[in-house]
């Protein structure tokens, strides 16, 4: 039944909890245990002064929420946005707990946020904000390789992670595993190949898995596979850009793009690299001048005709105002919380396949987990076995050639004997994780006859409840 009440005033955390309660009905667990799984374990709120470049002083507000300590460290990105508030940080931390459980990453969930619009600050000011925030987290024990490990999120990237790692190491001088205090770092500073593109790549693997299912695609009136499928992207940042790139490489067609400054539509497709370059050259201000496309109001982009709608910006974009006008057959939630609880009900009732955020954008935390493991083991993945495996493969194909009397071409031999590099291993680990998790969610959804968000959360709650049960406290 579609709820008629407006969810406009319902907080983000309340909406996440609404989805949680719906999913918890499928899990056989004690109510107190479910409360323990649901409630945010710890929140740190901080305000500190920033001396701006012009000498004026501004008070900066920030948060770090650790939703769950059932596994340690807790893990979650840091967001820089003018809309950040305590409720949002807690909601995103909760989503992180469920996300980690869905993809079997052994962390609790956390999230950080600073209420600033990064475009209003110089590089130097951003560095001072990031370093002070990190020092505050250290002082209150809200960061550390075994405590709580931040990562990039909306408005942050490698540069901020690099400042965090450097500040942590300066204060915790000599701590052996200090590099593992944050993930999403630059490669030269303990980062891992594939982390920057991981969330978008994971979105691609998730969508590819969903679109490969003949029965589900038939129900939606679509062919199997990504080739020829049209999609609209909201937000061409880190996640949106990479998801679009891999979808296009696999044959999908980007027909619409919505960004902060405007939205464009072209039935025949939009060239991703040309849009990205055009925006950079025009200071991210003049998307409406991009040649050969139709200009449309920003919000209308979500209602464009397409096979896949992909919000990859902020939350609450699809709500009870526009949910009934969404024309896409698949809603791929690349962003966190892009759909309100009320809108979700409307979409599901309309037969739209909603692939939920807690699963679909989990590629980022999955590869962050690999980076954390790399930092703890102090060795690049593949370093020990690459050559060994290459030699073994060469021996094997030599034996095949001798036995059959046939010779492989040089290109075939090269492909067959290639040992795995770090990038290969990360990508294959990500692909395996996203594919496995999708099948688990789909199978749960079918078994209980529920939507995929409810199924994904039920899968997560079940796993977390099991950890708490094994502690012997809860019945
Ligand atoms: P980002 O800052 O790199 O990109 C966000 C993009 O959205 C920017 O290009 C921005 O201009 C655009 N945008 C802002 N407001 C918009 C609007 N009203 N309409 C259209 N576009 C708008 O951020 P990101 O890291 O790509 O994160 C995007 C989403 O993905 C967030 O919800 C984030 O929590 C989620 N996410 C990110 C990661 C990660 O690894 N970065 C991992 C999991 C989930």
Boltz pocket constraint, residues with backbone or C-beta under 6 A from the ligand:
constraints:
  - pocket:
      binder: B
      contacts: [[A, 77], [A, 152], [A, 153], [A, 154], [A, 155], [A, 156], [A, 195], [A, 196], [A, 199], [A, 234], [A, 235], [A, 236], [A, 237], [A, 238], [A, 239], [A, 240], [A, 258], [A, 259], [A, 260], [A, 298], [A, 312], [A, 313], [A, 314], [A, 315], [A, 334], [A, 335], [A, 336], [A, 337], [A, 361], [A, 362], [A, 364], [A, 365]]
      max_distance: 6.0
